[in-house]
C-alpha cells in the first residue's frame, strides 16, 4: 500500500472500544474478478484497454479496497472485521451477529458503489463527504457513516 494510504490509516484514531459486539464481514472482489470486470466494462463500452492499463486499474482498485478494510479495522468500530474474497456483486447476507459491507459494480458503466447491510436496517449506500480537502478527512467522514450504521 502506498505511503499516503499508510499514513492516513496510521492517523485514524481508534475508538477505545468497539461500538457493537457484531462483526463486519467485508466482501472484497478477487484480483481476477476486478480484472475481468474492468475488461468486460471496457469491452461493452467499446473502449480498448491496454494490458498495462488493465493491470494498473485492477491494482489500484485492489489497493483502494484494502485501504477501506484497513481504515475500518483501525477505527475499531466493530468487535471484529472479516474479509471474504468474492467475485463481483456477491450475495452475502447479514446475520444477528454480523453486518456486511460489499461493493456492487454495474455492468453498464454507472460505476461501483459500496453498501452496508444489516438484518435490522437493510441495505444502505456507504457515503462520505467528497468536498473535504484531505484523504484523512474524507476517510473519517466515511468512518462516521459506518459508526452511525453500526449503532442503528
HELIX and SHEET records of a PDB file:
HELIX    1   1 UNK A    3  UNK A   10  1                                   8    
HELIX    2   2 UNK A   31  UNK A   45  1                                  15    
HELIX    3   3 UNK A   51  UNK A   75  1                                  25    
HELIX    4   4 UNK A  135  UNK A  151  1                                  17    
SHEET    1   A 5 UNK A  80  UNK A  86  0                                        
SHEET    2   A 5 UNK A  23  UNK A  29  1                                        
SHEET    3   A 5 UNK A  98  UNK A 105  1                                        
SHEET    4   A 5 UNK A 112  UNK A 118 -1                                        
SHEET    5   A 5 UNK A 122  UNK A 125 -1                                        
END                                                                             
